[in-house]
Amino acid sequence: VFRHLIFLLTCLGLSGLAISAAEPEAAKRDLPRLKPTEPAAALGTFSLKPGFRLELTAAEPLVADPVAMAFDENSRLFVIEMIGYSEHRDDKLGQVRLLEDTDGDGHFDRSTIYARDLAWPTAIACYDGGVFVGVTPDILYLKDTDGDRKADERRVVFTGIGDSVNRLNMQSLMNSFRWGLDNRIHGTASGTPGKVRVVGKPELGTVSFVRSDFSFDPRTLEFRLENGGAQHGMDFDSAGRKFVCSNSHHIQQVMYEQRYAGANPNFMPQSPLVDIPVDGASAPVFRLSPDEAWRVIRTRWRVAKQVSGPVEGGGRPSGYFTAATGATIYDGHAWPSGYSGDAFIADAGSNLVHRKKLRSHGIKFTAQRPDDERDREFLASTDNWFRPVQMEVGPDGALYIADMYREVIEHPWSLPHGIKQHIDLDSGNDRGRIYRVVSGVFVQPELPRLGQATVAELVETLDHPNGWHRSTAARLLFERQNQAAVEPLRRLANRGKTGLGRMHALHVLAGLDALKRSDLVAVTTDLSPVVRTHAIRLAERFLPKRQAGVGGKPTGVTPLTQSLLRLADDHDKHVRFQLAWTLGTVEFPDKADALAKLFRQAGADHWQLVALLNAATEQHAELIVELKGDTTFSKSFFSDVIFRNLETMRAGRLAKFSVRPKKASYLPQVFKPSGKVDPNRAKVVEQYRPALAKRGNAKLGRVTFEQRCAACHQLGGVGQNIGPDLKSVRANGAEKMLVSIIDPNREVAPQYVLHKVYSAKNKETIVGTIKYMSGSGIVMSLPDGSERQFIRSAADLVESTGLSLMPAGLEAGLSNSQMADLLAWLLQAE
């Protein structure tokens, strides 16, 4: 019911409520069809960063509507074709296509339909000679066992994703299957909830979630939830850090793993999903393609109130992220080294690929446009048909781009009938392109065939400079489970040429159940902080697990615990960050001493302190005494906050870590209408439409903002950052802003939907939005602007109301001139 309500509200927000019974009709001549550019001329439509070259590696009829892809161990490319987009799910037109480059020239020349009859497939990952494919509600396993390049083995492995959804949203389906360092396949369920179970194995139980990422062990089929929860696009960097994206949140970092939350019965970490771009979640983009005629006409009709719906961008329907997708971290070896670790995000609506530099000043990264791309994109096309949706780094180190290549990408229900009747939403269902970006000096290498490699060769490949080689070799070693790899892996872990190779060797040893304590002791002094970080993470399997709410007795000092204790003084912040999370989940001797050292070095890094407070599961008094005995620490800016939280936990209460600026005393109050709120929100919207024609005074609008909006929104240095980013929302224009103020329930993003949560432990029902939910705890934003955290129990109940956190009636008592002032502030304030 919850997802159905969200879907209906979204539909209402996009199509709106009819303003009049008679809608206008567009003349067919005013909606000229956009002609596709044939493959032979396609490269001429692109602008690419100097020093790089774009190559078309496959096009129709070899491929159609590609939305996901994965290279197997022999450099063959498996492609998901979502031919049923956007209104033909029930026709099961989706396919898996197998592309091969038989002559090694870098262009695919053989195309085989590997599997047919799939309803909106969206994700794929290679494993054990076959592929796992995401086809909501199922994850299938497909395999060719007789060598004809067609899957003759086809079975449903998992089911239940989208179980409670009456009608699926095609833009919120599972995607981005990735092989993880932990020898698991990771993916995101996007905005689709689930009750996932393994087909034929009821003993494995059901895993339920509202909005989550997930991973599964391809051997045991153990399925678990992971932090994330973005829309379409997820990737790991070389060190295993996770980044995701959503339509108007073009890059976010996932700050910690879900399994760490809930270890401390008296502390709940905040939501791990954070925006990191310095230019905002819905940052400006520089489109080269023209705005589509149908969009221009629809905007004109909306401005004239001939049809309902928001005026996009205040008449500017482009120039900012609205369809961010496919976040990919470049980890190849074929580009200049300065691009390693850069993030690439496509915008399918604006026909471009955007680049961000990821920089780590603290634990949280920042994402910033390169200096020489301040007013342009890494890749952009003048062709409206170019629809980049996913990217992969290939066996050759190039960046591959899946281009759906279609005339229109738009929700069908957002198009007025007077326009839709002249538009072919199926135009492009028989077309598709796959490009690769290479450096200007790139020379085509021989294609690797790792499927034929020996165990020794695979171990050696873990040291390769290309990320595809490393992850594919790791996967193959895990699949083979050949114990002959153990000693070569152990040697690599100690004497490998690169830190990444040594790190991979440790994880593969763990996947072979051959990792020893002595292996980890040896690498805790490794020169690479990445190796030391992962040594801590892997050490958790050898230490007694701490159970939430249960004080355990740590084991005695061992060589492994001694080595980990020394890392509390490590000079690298990421090493200390991992140690803090690990200390929260295991029983550990001298834990208070280690935490005290970590607290002293954390400084003002917010996320270091979150991890450390999570780790402070017991020995609070001892830790407080030790820290108060340090004069320098006691005088630090954060000491009072830390001591207050430790004292709260010591008393057995739930601590809440938040830090306000030093002089912060401003706490805006929640506005409450004095009279009855008119339930006919559409009528109220019409009463305030004259405000759109008035020239407002932003200074006066700020006063209204502080009185009515600042409890949940932050703008111009005023207010609290609880609701949506108003700088991003303002790109939708004054009319949509007006509708959002007066009728907040017309369109509700999933993260701002009110839920009722019954806490069995506290015997109360809490109403608010869910900022973060795991199997162990919930963090909620309440309607009064405050935040509530609590530990979950099996008897808790979670129910969606389908309504927005933002209450109706905020316009009460305002004149049209005052509303114009408020809109001026919302649209102009920095």
N, C-alpha and C positions, 0 to 999 in steps of 0.2 A: 504494500500500500504506500509505503514511504516513497519509493522510487517513482511510483505512478503519479503521486501527487507532485513531486518535483517536475516530472515530465510535463504534466498538464500546466503547471505554473510557468514553466519555460516556454511552452507553446503560446500561452496567453501573452507572455512578455514579448515574444517575437511577432506574433500576428495581431496582438492587441484586441481591443473590443471595437466593434463596428461603430464608426461615428455616424454614418448614414447608411440607409438601406441600399442605395445605388452607388456602386463603385465605378470609377472611370474606366474606360477601355483605352489601352494604348493602341495606336495605329501600328500595324505590322511594319510599315516602312521606317518607323522610329526606333525599331528594335532590330537593327541589322544583325544577322548572325555573324559571329566571330569565326573567321576561317582558320583552320589549323595550319600550322607551318609543317610542311612535309619533312621527314627526317633528314633528307639531303641538305635542307636549308636551315635546319634547327640551330646549328652552332652560331649562325650569324645573328641570332636574336639576343645573345648574351653579352653582358659586361662582366669581366672577371678580374680579380686582383692581378696587377702586373707580376710577372714571374711565375705564373701558373698557366696551365693549359687544360681546357675542357674537352673531353672526348665522349662521343656517343658510342656506348658499348653494346646497346641493344635497343631495338624499337619494334613497333608493330610491323609485321604480324608475329614476331618472335615473343612478344610480351604485351599484356594489356592490363591496365589499372593496377600497377604494382603498389602495394602499401607496406610490405615488409619483406625482408630478404635475409638469407644466411648462407655463408660459404661453408661447404663441407670440407673435410680434410684433404680432398683431392682437387680443390679449387673450383668445384662445380658450384653454381649459384642456384639455390632454391628460392623461389619468389612466390609470395602470396599475392593472388590477383583477386581484388574485391570488385568483380565485375557487376555485382548486384547493387552497388551504390547508385542512387540513394534510396530507391523505393522498391527494390526487388529482392528483399531478403528471402521471402518464401519461395522464390523461384530457384534458389540454390544454384546460382550461376558462378559462385566462387570456385577458384582452382588453386592448385599448387603447380607451379611451372618449374621445370628443371632446365637451366641454361648451361651450356658448355662451350668453351673455347677450344676447339679441336686442333687448331693449328698454332696456338700459342702467340697470336699477334695482339692479344689484349681485347679482342672483340668477340662476343658470343656469336657462334654460327650454327649451333644446334639447339633446338627448342623442343621439349617433350612435355606433354601434360602428364604430370606425375600423379595427380589426384583431381577428381571432379566432384560436382554436386555438393558444394560447401556453402552454407548460408552465412554470409558476411565473415569470412576468415580474416584475421587481423594480426596474427603473431606466428613466429616460427623459430625453432632452434634445432640444430642437428644433434643427433645422439645415436651411437651404436649402429651406424649404417642407415638410419632412418631419420625421421623428423617428428618432433612434437609440434602440433599445430593448434593454435587457439581459435576455436569456432564457438563463440558463446551460445549455449551455456557449458560447452564441453572443451576439454583439452584432449585431442586425439593423438595417437601414435600411428604413423604411416611408415611403411618400409617396403622396398623392392627386394624380394628374396630370390627372384629368378633372373635378374640381370637385364630386364627389358626396359628399364628406366621408368617403370610404372609401378605404383604402390599396389601390391597384392595383399599385404597385411594392413588391416585397418581396424583399429579398436579404440573405443572410448576409454581413456584412462581415468580422467577426473570429470565430474559433472557437478552442476549446482551453481555456477557463476551466473547471476541474474535470476535466481530461483523465484524471487518475490517481485520481479518486474513484469508488469503486464505488457508493456511495449518497450522494446529496447531503443536507446538513443544511439545512433550510428557513430556519434562522436565521443561516446563514453564506453568503449569496448576494450577488453583486455588487449595488451600490446607489449612490445619491447622485451621479448624473451632474450635473456643474456646468460651466458655461462659465468658463474661467479668463482672467485678464488676459493670459496668454501666447497667446491665440487657439487654445486646445486644449480638448477636452472631458476633464474629470477624473472619476474614479470610484474606488470601492474594491472590491476583490474579496473583502472580508471575510476569512473564514477558509478560503476555497477556493483551492487551488493551481492553477497553470495552465501550459500550454505553448501560448502564443497565437501564432497566425499569421493572416495576411490571406488570405482565400479568393481563389484565382485568381492570387495574386502570391507564388509561392514564393521569388522573389528577395529579398523583404523579410525572409526568415528567420523564426525562432521565438524568442519571448521567454518564458523560463521563470522561474517564481517559486514560492515556498512560501506566503508571506503578504505581500501588498503592495497598495498603491494603484497606480493607473496613469493615464496620459493618452494621448490620441491626437490627431493632426492630422486634422481631418475632410476636408481636401483631399488630402493626400499619403498618409494612412492610416499614417503612421509612429507606431508604438506603443512606449511606453517606461514603465518602472517609476518610481513616485514613492514617497516616504516616507509613512508612515501606518500602515495595517494594522489599523485598528480594525474593529468588527463591523458596525454599521448606523447610519450618520449621519456626514456630512462636509460642512463648509462653509468658505468663506473669509470673512474680514471685508473691509471696504472697501479695506484696504491690501494684501490678498492673503495675509494670515497664515491658516494652516490650523488648523482645530479638528475633532476627531472624537470619537466616543463608542462604547462597548461596553456590554453588559448591566449590569455592575457597575463600570464605569469611565465615569461619566456625562459627563465632559468632559476631554479631553486636548488638549494643544497639540503640533503638529509643529514642531520647532525649526529645521529646516533642510531644504533640498532634497537629494534623493539624489545629484544630479549632482556635488555638492561633495565627497562622501566618496570617498576613493581618490586625490585629487589629490596627496596627500603620501605617498610610499612608506614613510615612517617614522612615520606617525601615523594612527590610526583614531579618528574621533569616536565618542562613545558613541551609544546608540540615541536617535533624535530624538523618540521618543514619550514624553511625560511627563504625569503627572496634575497638574492645576493647582487643583482645588477645595480650599479651606481646610478644609472639613468632611469631607474624605475621598473616596476614589474611589466608594464605595458609600454615599453620604450619606443621612441621614434624609430621608424624605418624609412628607407629611401627607395621607394618603388619607381621602376622605370616604365611599367606597363600602364596603359590608360585605364581610367575607371570605366567599368562596363556601362553600356547605355541603359540597361534595365535598372541598374542601381541608381543612376542619375535621375531617371524618371520616377522611380519609387520614392526617392528623397524629395523630389519636387512635389509629389502628391501628398507626402506626409507633412511637409511644411505648409501646404495649402489646406491641410486637414481634410483632404478628399478620401484618404485612407488612414487607418490607424497605424500606430507603430512609431518607434523612436526615430528621430532625425539623427542619422549617424554622423558623428564628428561635426555637428553643427553645420551640416552641408559639406563636410570634408570626410568622405567615406574611406579614406586611406591615410597612410602616414604614421601608423602606429601598429604595434603587434595586436592582431585580433585572432590569428589562427596559428599560433606558435606550435610547432610539432617536431618530433624526431630529435630531441637533444642528443648530441653525440660528442664524445670527447676524443680528439684526435690522438691516437697512440701509435701511429705508423712510423716507418723509417724512410719513406721516400720523399719527404718534404724537408726543407731546412729545419734545423733543430729548434729554432725559435717558435715554431708552431706546435711543438709537442705539448700536450696538455690543454690546448685551446678548445673552447666549446663552440660547436656549430649548431645553430637552431634554424630550422626552416619556417617560413610563413607561407602556407599554401595559398592563402587569399591574396597576398601581395606579390607572389611569384618571385621569391628571393630566398637566399640562404645568408644568414647573419652570423657574424663571428664575435666571440668575446674572449678576452684574455682573463684567465683565472689566476688570481693572486691571493696568497695566503699571508695576511698581516697578523692575524690571530688564528684561532681555531676555525672560525668562519671565514670562508673565502669571499672575495669580491669579484664581480664580473664586470669588465670594463671594455668599451670599444677601443680597438687599437688607435693610436694617434693618427695614423694615415688612413683611417676609415671613418673619420668623424662625420663626413657628409656623403658617404656612399656605403654600399654593401659589398661583402666579399664576393658574392655572386648574385646577379639579378638579370631578369629577362624582360624584354619588351613584349613578349608573347603571353597574353592572358591565359593561354592553355597550359603553361608550365605550372605544375602543381607538385612541388617537392614535399614529401610527407615523411620519409625515413632515410637514414644514412647508415652506412657501414664502412669500416676500414677494412680493405681487402687483403688478400695474400700478397699483393704487390705493393702494399703500403699506400695505395691511392684511397681517396675518399669517394665512395660510391653513393649516388643519389637516386632514390626511387621517385620517379615522376609519374603520378597518376595520369597526367596529360588529358584533361577534359575541359570542355567549354565552360561549365558552370560548377562551382562548389558552393552550395547553399542549401539550408534547410527548406524543403519544399513548402512547408506551411508558413514560411515567412514571406512568400511571394503572393501579392494580390492576384486574383484571377485574371484581371485585365492585363497583367504582364505574363503570368505563368503560361497562359494559353499559347503564347508565341515563343516560349523557351523550351528547348528539348533538354530535359535533365538527364537523358541517357546519352547525350552527344559526347562521345569519347569512350564509351564502354568497350570499343574495339581498338582503343589506342593506349599506348604507354611507352615510356622511355626509361632507360637506365643510363646515367652518365657517370663518368669518373673524373675527378680533378687530380691532375698530376703536376709536378713541378716542370718548369720550362726545360730542364735538362734531363728529364726522365727518359730512361731507356728501358724498354720492356724486358723484364727478367724471365727466366724460365719458370713456368708455373710449378709451385711445390706440390708434391704428392705425398703428404704426410701419412696417408693411409697405408703406404708401402714401407714406411720407415721402421727400422728396428727399434727395440727398446732403448738401446744406447743412443741412437740418433734422436729419439724423442726427448730423452733427458737432456741432451746437448742443446736441443732447440728451445728449452726453457730459458736459455740465456740470449735468445735472439732479440735484436732491436725492434722487431715488429710485433705489436701487440697481438695480431691475429695468430702468428706463429706460436707465441707463448701460450695463449689460452687454448688453442687447438691441440697443442702437444700435451698440455695438462689434462684436457678432456680425454684424449686417447689413452693416456696412461691410466686414468681412472677407469675407463671402460675395460681395458685389458686386465686390470688387477693382476699383473704379472710381478711376482715377488723378485724376479731377477732385476727389477729396476731399483730395488731398495738401496743397495750399496752405492750405485752410481748417483742416486739422488742425494744420499747422505754426503758424498764427496762434493757434489755441487752446492749443497746447502752451506758447506764450510769454505769452499774454495772457488765458487763460481765467479765469473768475470764481472758480473753486474749484480747490484743489489736486488733488482727485480727478478733476476734468475734465481738467486738464493732464496728469495721470498717464495717464489713459485715452488721450488723444490720442497720447502717445508710443508706447504699445503698439499702437494701431491703425496708426500709421505703420510700425512694425516688421512688422505683419502684411501690409502692402501693399508690403513691400520698399522703402520710401521713406525710412526713417529715415537721417539723416546724422550724421556725427560732430559737425558744427556744431550740430545740434539738441540734442545732449546737453551740449556745452560750455555752451550758453546756459542750460540749466536746472540746472546744478550749483550755481548761486547762487540758485535758486528759494527763496522764503520758506517753502514747505511742505517739511518733512522727508520726507514721503511721496514727493514728486516727486524729491527728491535721491536717496533710496534706490533708486527704480526707474531713475533715470538711471544709477546705478552698475551695476545688474543688466543693463540694456540695452547698456551699453558693452562688455560681454564679447564681443559679436559683432564688434567692431572691433579687438580685441586678439588677438595670437597666443596660441593655446591651449597650455597647458602639458601635457605628457604625463607621466603618473606614472612616476617613475624615470628620467626623461630631463631632464638639465639643459639648458635652452635659452638662447638669447642674446636678451635683450630688445631690442626696437626702441629707437630714440632717443626723446628727449623730444618730445612733440607737444602741441598745445593741449589735446587730450582727456586725456592722461596727466597733464599739469600740473594740470588742473582736478580730476582724481580725487585727486591727491596732496594738494591743499588740503583735501579732505574728511577727511583723516586727523585734522584738528584740529576737525572739526565738533562742535558742542555737543550734537547729538542722538545718543543711544546706538544707535538703530536704524540710522541712517545709517552709523555706524562699524561696526556688526555686519555689515551687508551688504558694506561695503568689505573687511572681513577675509575673508569667504567668497570674494569675487571675486578677491582677490589670490592665493588659493590655486590658482586655475584658469588664470591667464593669466601670460604673460611680461610683466614690468613693470620699467621703469627706476626706480632708487632705491627698490626694494622694501624693503630693510632699513630705510631711514630712515622709510618710511611705517609699517612694522610697529612700530618702536620707539615712534613717537608713539602708535600705537593701544594698545600694551601699557601705556604710562604712564597712559593714561586709562581702561583697563579696570577698574582697581580690583579688587574682589573678586567681580565678576560672573562666575559660573562659565561661562556660555555665551559671553560675550565671549572668555574665555581659550581655550575649546575652538576657536572659530573662528580665533583668532590662531595657535594651535599648528598647526592644519591648514594655515594659510597659510605657515608657516615651512618652505618646501620646500627652500631652499638659503640660502647666505650666513649660515650659523649663527654662524660665528666673528665675523663683522662685527656681527651683531645682538647677540651676547653682550657684546662689547666696548662697544658703544654703551649698552646698558642698565646694565652694571656701572659705567659712568662717571657714571651718574645716582645720586647718593647717596640721594635720597628714594626712588627706586624700589628700590634695593638693600636698603633697610631695611623695605620693605613686607612684609606677611604672606605674599604669594604668590611673592615673588621666588625663594626657594630652589626651589620646585616648578618654576617656569618655567625657571630656569637648568638644573636637573637634566634636564628634558625636552629642552631645546635641546642640551645636551651629548650626550644619548643619540642624538638625531637626527644630530648632527654626526658621531658615530661610526658611523653607518649602521645603527643598531639601531632597533627599533620602540619608540617612546615611548608611555607610558600616562599620561594625565593624570587624577589623582584627588587630591582634597584632603581630608584628615582634619582634624577640629577641632584647635585648637592643642595641647591637652593629651592628645590621643588616643593612648593606647598599648595600649588594650584590643583584642585580636584573638582572638575566641572560636575554640575548636578544634572541628573536626568530630568528632562522636561516632561511634565504630565499635563495633558489638556484638562482644563477645569470643567468643561461640559461634556455632553455625550458626543461621541464621534459618529459622524454620518457614515453608515455602512456602504452607501452608494459611492464608492471611490471614483468611479468613472464620471459621475456628475460633478464631483468636487474638482477633478482634473479640469473639466470644461470651465468651471467657475474661475479658475486661475490661469487659463490660457492667455488672457489679455496681458499677463505679466511678461510673456515672451516678446511682446512688441514694445515694451518699455525699456528705457536705458537706465539700468540700475546703478546705484552708488555702492561700490564694493566696501567702502569704509563702514557705511551703515549696515551692510550685509554681514560684516564680521561680527557686529554686536548680536545680531539674530543667530548667527552660527554658534557663538559662544553659549547663548541661552538654550538652544534647542538641539544642537548637533554635536557639540564638543565632547559629550560624555562618551561617544563611541567613534568619532572621526577626528583625524588630525589633519590640519591644513594651515599653512602659513604660520607655523610655530604654535598653533593653538590646538588644544584637545588631546584625546587619547586615541591611540592606533589600535582600535578593536574591530571596526567595520572595514569595508572595502577601501582600497587606496583611491582616494577621490581624484588624484591627478590622473590616474588611469581611466576612471569612470567619466571624467569630464570630456574625454575624447569623443564620447557618444553624443555630445551636444546638449544645448539648453533644454530642448523638449524632453529628451529622455531623462535628464536630471530632474525636471519638474515632475514627471510621472513617477520617478523613483521616490521622490520626497513624499508625494501625496498617496501613492498606491504602492507601498513597498512589497506587498504580497503578489503583485502582478508577475514579477519575474524574480525568482529567488535562486541564487547560486547555492549549490549543495552545502558549502561550508558555512552558510549563514541561515540555514533552516533551523527553526526551534525544535528541540527534542524535549520530551518528558522522560526523565530518568528516575526510576524508583530505586533508591539505595536501601537494600534490605538491612545492611549493617547499621545505617544511621536512622532507619525507619522514617524516611522522608522522601518526597518527590521534588526533584530539582528541575526547573525549566530553564533552558538556555541552549546555546549552540555548542556543538561538540568540536572543540579545537583539536583534541587528540584523544584517541581511544585505543587501548590495547587490551589484551586478555587480563591484565592486572590492574589497570587504572583508567580514569577518565579525567580530562581537564575540560571544563566548560566555561564559556563566557555567558554571563547572566545579563538580563535585560537592563539592569541598573548600571552596567559598565564594569562591574567587578568580575572576578574570576573565581571559580570554585574547583578544587581538586579533591578527589577521593579515590580510595582503593576499592576495586570491584570485588563482588562476591558472586557465586554461581546463581544466587537468587535474584540478582538485580534484573530489572526490566528496562529496555530502551525502546521508546516509541516516538516516531516523528509526528509533528503537528502539521507539517506542510507549510507553516507560516514563517515569516521573516523575523529575525531578531529585532529589526527596526519596527517600532510600533506605528500604527496608523494614527493620524490626527496631529502630526507635528506642525501642520499649517494653521492650526486653530488660532483665530484672532488676528492673523496677518492680513493686511490689505494686499492688493495686487502690486502696489508700489514696493511694499516691504518684501514681497516674494521676489520681485525683480532685483532688489538690492541683494538678497540672499543668493540668487543665481549668479549675480555679478561676482560676488566673493568666491563662490564655488568654482567659477570658470576662470578667474583671474589670479587668485592668490598663489603665491609661490611657496 
